Amino acid sequence: MNLLSVSDTATPGVAGPEVIAVMVLNWCRSGHSQRYMSQGKPAEARELVCSGALLFFSHGQQNSAADLSMLVLEALEKAEVDVADELLENLAKLFSLMDPNSPERVAFVSRALKWSSGGSGKLGHPRLHQLLALTLWREQNYCESRYHFLHSADGEGCAHMLVEYSTSRGLRGEADMFVAQAVLQFLCLKNKSSALVVFTTYTQKHPSIENGPPFMQPLLNFIWFLLLAVEGGKLTVFTVLCEQYQPSLRRDPMYSEYLDRIGQLFFGVPPKQTSSYGGLLGNLLSSLMGSSEQEDGEESPGDSSPIELD
């Protein structure tokens, strides 16, 4: 049963789209969707509920649409459905139609990411992160878009978003800092390939950055050398590099924290006994790095909700 096809053919004066949508919502809430599940028809139940959510969205009924969207996730969880691109795209579509400021959207994305991880305790499926990042980018919510790009495999998309973010919201003299932060964060997540792609694409596309390497901005030269050093894995090169570029690295106090972690991951540097940062900065680092330290089945703090990586 497809609710959209039913609504399209509804007889005027008998049962319009709004009436049908309310009927479906009541049908789901009364437990009939569970009956479909118990009868071995999870796909049919999920399709009906998803169609109902889309119909509510089309008529501006945000609360009811959000209720049905959560039921779609419940159906996926109970049916133990394997993660597939089509399902991820459906979830991203529901997310894109929700009011960006609604608490229901936060709850939905948190639960969707948890389901997409397959119970592994990781931070969600990369494809879903990519789809969420693209939606948030269209909404010009650059901070949260960046968070989701970091957990996707789309370094090129991330770079294009950062170019727009930098040119529309950033200061001209900080163009290098936008990409430096992203590269360091990708490396903290042990994603060398995306780190390289985001750096290469950003420096090629940003209107304020001349062709390189080498670059006019010392910070960009540091990032370029760092990417080369990561491939080589020589601690002496990493140490000298960090010492020589201290003036550039002092521009953001988080750089030293990121580099401490990168030293541990790629150069065999032992971890510090205590971190010099706590509170928000500590939580930021935990969100970025926690997925690489989770035991199987252990939930990461980053699963609860996306954070802004300022």
C-alpha positions as CSV (number, residue, x, y, z in Angstrom):
1,M,0.0,0.0,0.0
2,N,1.4,3.4,-1.0
3,L,-0.1,6.3,0.7
4,L,1.0,8.8,-1.9
5,S,-0.8,6.9,-4.7
6,V,-3.9,6.7,-2.5
7,S,-3.9,10.4,-1.8
8,D,-3.4,11.2,-5.5
9,T,-6.6,9.3,-6.4
10,A,-8.7,10.3,-3.4
11,T,-12.2,11.4,-4.4
12,P,-12.9,15.1,-3.7
13,G,-15.2,15.6,-0.8
14,V,-14.6,12.0,0.4
15,A,-11.1,11.7,1.7
16,G,-8.5,14.3,0.9
17,P,-4.8,14.0,1.6
18,E,-5.1,15.5,5.1
19,V,-7.8,13.1,6.1
20,I,-5.9,10.1,4.7
21,A,-2.7,11.2,6.5
22,V,-4.5,11.5,9.8
23,M,-6.0,8.1,9.3
24,V,-2.6,6.6,8.7
25,L,-1.1,8.3,11.8
26,N,-3.9,6.9,13.9
27,W,-3.4,3.5,12.2
28,C,0.2,3.6,13.2
29,R,-0.4,4.8,16.7
30,S,-3.0,2.2,17.3
31,G,-0.5,-0.6,16.7
32,H,-1.6,-1.7,13.3
33,S,1.9,-1.1,11.9
34,Q,3.2,-3.5,14.5
35,R,0.7,-6.1,13.2
36,Y,2.2,-5.7,9.7
37,M,5.6,-6.3,11.3
38,S,4.5,-9.4,13.1
39,Q,3.0,-10.7,9.9
40,G,6.3,-10.6,8.2
41,K,5.6,-7.4,6.2
42,P,8.2,-4.9,7.5
43,A,8.9,-3.3,4.1
44,E,5.2,-2.7,3.5
45,A,4.8,-1.2,7.0
46,R,7.9,1.0,6.6
47,E,6.8,2.2,3.1
48,L,3.3,3.2,4.4
49,V,4.7,5.1,7.4
50,C,7.3,6.8,5.3
51,S,4.7,7.9,2.7
52,G,2.5,9.2,5.5
53,A,5.4,11.3,6.9
54,L,6.1,12.7,3.4
55,L,2.5,13.6,3.0
56,F,2.4,15.4,6.3
57,F,5.5,17.3,5.4
58,S,4.0,18.4,2.1
59,H,1.1,19.9,4.1
60,G,3.3,21.6,6.7
61,Q,2.2,19.3,9.5
62,Q,5.7,19.1,11.2
63,N,4.7,17.4,14.5
64,S,2.8,14.6,12.9
65,A,5.4,14.2,10.2
66,A,8.1,13.9,12.9
67,D,6.1,11.3,14.8
68,L,5.9,9.2,11.7
69,S,9.5,9.7,10.9
70,M,10.4,8.3,14.3
71,L,8.1,5.3,13.5
72,V,10.1,4.7,10.3
73,L,13.3,4.4,12.4
74,E,11.4,2.1,14.9
75,A,10.4,-0.1,12.0
76,L,14.0,-0.3,10.8
77,E,15.3,-1.2,14.3
78,K,12.8,-3.9,15.0
79,A,13.1,-5.5,11.6
80,E,16.9,-5.6,11.9
81,V,17.2,-4.4,8.4
82,D,20.6,-4.3,6.8
83,V,21.9,-0.8,6.0
84,A,21.4,0.1,2.4
85,D,21.9,3.3,0.3
86,E,18.1,3.5,-0.5
87,L,17.2,3.4,3.2
88,L,19.9,6.0,4.1
89,E,18.6,8.3,1.4
90,N,15.0,7.9,2.7
91,L,16.2,8.9,6.2
92,A,18.2,11.9,4.8
93,K,15.1,13.0,2.9
94,L,13.0,13.0,6.1
95,F,15.7,14.9,7.9
96,S,15.9,17.5,5.2
97,L,12.1,18.2,5.5
98,M,12.1,18.7,9.2
99,D,12.2,22.1,10.8
100,P,15.9,22.8,11.4
101,N,15.1,24.3,14.8
102,S,12.9,21.5,16.1
103,P,14.0,19.2,18.9
104,E,12.5,16.3,17.0
105,R,15.1,16.8,14.3
106,V,17.9,16.4,16.9
107,A,16.3,13.2,18.3
108,F,15.8,11.8,14.8
109,V,19.3,12.3,13.5
110,S,20.8,10.9,16.7
111,R,18.7,7.8,16.4
112,A,19.2,7.5,12.6
113,L,23.0,7.6,13.0
114,K,22.9,5.0,15.8
115,W,20.9,2.7,13.6
116,S,23.1,3.2,10.6
117,S,26.2,2.2,12.6
118,G,24.8,-1.3,12.9
119,G,25.3,-1.4,16.6
120,S,29.1,-1.1,16.2
121,G,29.3,1.9,18.6
122,K,30.8,4.0,15.8
123,L,29.6,7.4,14.9
124,G,27.2,6.4,12.1
125,H,27.4,5.3,8.4
126,P,29.7,7.6,6.3
127,R,27.1,7.8,3.5
128,L,24.4,9.0,5.9
129,H,26.9,11.6,7.3
130,Q,27.5,12.8,3.8
131,L,23.8,13.2,3.0
132,L,23.2,15.0,6.3
133,A,26.2,17.3,5.6
134,L,24.8,18.2,2.1
135,T,21.4,19.1,3.6
136,L,23.0,21.2,6.3
137,W,25.2,22.9,3.8
138,R,22.2,23.9,1.7
139,E,20.7,25.4,4.9
140,Q,24.0,27.3,5.4
141,N,24.5,25.5,8.7
142,Y,28.2,25.3,8.1
143,C,29.3,24.2,11.5
144,E,27.2,21.1,11.7
145,S,27.7,20.4,8.0
146,R,31.4,20.3,8.7
147,Y,30.9,17.9,11.6
148,H,29.1,15.4,9.3
149,F,31.6,15.8,6.5
150,L,34.3,14.9,8.9
151,H,32.6,11.5,9.5
152,S,31.9,10.9,5.8
153,A,34.4,10.0,3.1
154,D,33.6,13.1,1.0
155,G,36.7,15.2,1.3
156,E,36.0,17.0,-1.9
157,G,32.5,18.0,-0.8
158,C,33.9,19.1,2.5
159,A,36.4,21.3,0.7
160,H,33.8,23.0,-1.5
161,M,31.6,23.7,1.6
162,L,34.6,25.2,3.4
163,V,35.4,27.5,0.5
164,E,31.8,28.8,0.7
165,Y,31.9,29.0,4.5
166,S,35.2,30.9,4.4
167,T,34.2,33.4,1.7
168,S,30.8,34.1,3.1
169,R,31.4,34.1,6.8
170,G,35.2,34.2,7.5
171,L,37.8,37.0,7.4
172,R,40.0,37.1,4.4
173,G,43.1,36.6,6.6
174,E,41.7,33.4,8.0
175,A,41.2,31.5,4.8
176,D,44.1,29.2,5.7
177,M,42.7,28.4,9.1
178,F,39.4,26.9,7.7
179,V,41.2,24.1,5.8
180,A,44.0,23.7,8.4
181,Q,41.4,22.8,11.1
182,A,39.6,20.3,8.7
183,V,42.9,18.6,7.8
184,L,44.0,18.2,11.4
185,Q,40.6,16.9,12.4
186,F,40.5,14.3,9.5
187,L,44.0,13.2,10.6
188,C,42.8,12.8,14.2
189,L,40.2,10.4,12.8
190,K,42.9,8.5,10.9
191,N,41.5,9.5,7.6
192,K,44.6,10.4,5.6
193,S,43.0,10.2,2.2
194,S,40.2,12.7,3.0
195,A,42.7,15.0,4.7
196,L,44.7,15.2,1.5
197,V,41.6,15.6,-0.8
198,V,40.2,18.4,1.3
199,F,43.5,20.2,1.4
200,T,44.2,19.9,-2.3
201,T,40.7,20.8,-3.4
202,Y,40.3,23.8,-1.0
203,T,43.7,25.3,-1.9
204,Q,42.9,25.0,-5.6
205,K,39.4,26.4,-5.4
206,H,39.6,29.2,-2.8
207,P,39.9,32.6,-4.5
208,S,42.2,34.0,-1.8
209,I,44.8,31.3,-2.1
210,E,47.4,31.5,-4.8
211,N,48.5,28.3,-6.6
212,G,50.9,26.2,-4.6
213,P,52.7,24.5,-3.0
214,P,54.6,26.3,-1.7
215,F,52.0,28.9,-0.5
216,M,52.2,32.5,0.6
217,Q,50.6,31.5,3.9
218,P,53.0,29.7,6.3
219,L,50.2,27.7,7.9
220,L,49.3,26.1,4.5
221,N,52.9,25.2,4.0
222,F,52.9,23.5,7.4
223,I,49.8,21.5,6.5
224,W,51.4,20.5,3.2
225,F,54.6,19.3,5.0
226,L,52.6,17.6,7.7
227,L,50.7,15.5,5.1
228,L,54.0,14.5,3.6
229,A,55.4,13.6,7.0
230,V,52.4,11.5,7.9
231,E,53.2,9.3,4.9
232,G,56.8,8.9,6.0
233,G,56.1,8.4,9.7
234,K,59.4,9.8,10.9
235,L,59.2,11.4,14.3
236,T,62.2,13.6,13.9
237,V,60.6,15.2,10.8
238,F,57.3,15.7,12.7
239,T,59.1,17.3,15.7
240,V,61.2,19.7,13.7
241,L,58.1,20.7,11.6
242,C,56.1,21.6,14.7
243,E,59.0,23.5,16.2
244,Q,59.7,25.5,13.0
245,Y,56.1,26.6,12.5
246,Q,55.3,27.5,16.1
247,P,54.3,31.2,15.2
248,S,51.6,29.8,12.8
249,L,50.5,27.1,15.2
250,R,49.9,29.6,18.0
251,R,47.1,31.2,16.0
252,D,44.7,28.6,17.4
253,P,45.2,26.8,20.8
254,M,43.5,23.7,19.5
255,Y,46.3,23.0,17.0
256,S,48.6,21.7,19.7
257,E,45.9,19.3,20.9
258,Y,45.3,18.0,17.4
259,L,49.0,17.6,16.8
260,D,49.4,15.7,20.1
261,R,46.9,13.2,18.9
262,I,48.4,13.1,15.4
263,G,51.8,12.4,16.9
264,Q,50.3,9.4,18.8
265,L,48.5,8.0,15.8
266,F,51.2,8.4,13.1
267,F,54.6,8.9,14.8
268,G,54.5,6.7,17.9
269,V,54.4,9.6,20.4
270,P,53.2,8.4,23.8
271,P,50.0,10.0,25.1
272,K,50.2,12.7,27.7
273,Q,49.1,11.7,31.2
274,T,46.7,14.6,31.4
275,S,45.2,16.9,28.9
276,S,45.7,20.7,29.3
277,Y,42.1,21.2,28.1
278,G,38.8,20.1,29.7
279,G,35.2,21.1,29.3
280,L,34.1,22.1,25.8
281,L,37.6,21.6,24.2
282,G,38.0,18.2,25.8
283,N,34.5,17.1,24.7
284,L,35.3,18.3,21.2
285,L,38.4,16.1,21.1
286,S,36.5,13.2,22.5
287,S,33.9,13.5,19.8
288,L,36.5,13.6,17.1
289,M,38.8,10.9,18.4
290,G,36.5,8.6,20.3
291,S,35.5,6.4,17.4
292,S,39.1,5.2,17.0
293,E,39.3,4.1,20.6
294,Q,35.9,2.4,21.0
295,E,35.6,-1.2,21.9
296,D,33.2,-3.2,19.7
297,G,29.7,-2.6,21.0
298,E,30.6,0.4,23.1
299,E,28.7,3.6,22.4
300,S,30.6,6.8,21.7
301,P,29.6,10.0,23.3
302,G,29.4,11.5,19.8
303,D,26.4,9.4,19.0
304,S,24.1,11.5,21.1
305,S,24.1,14.5,18.9
306,P,26.3,16.4,16.5
307,I,28.4,19.3,17.9
308,E,29.7,22.4,16.4
309,L,33.4,22.2,15.7
310,D,34.3,25.9,15.9
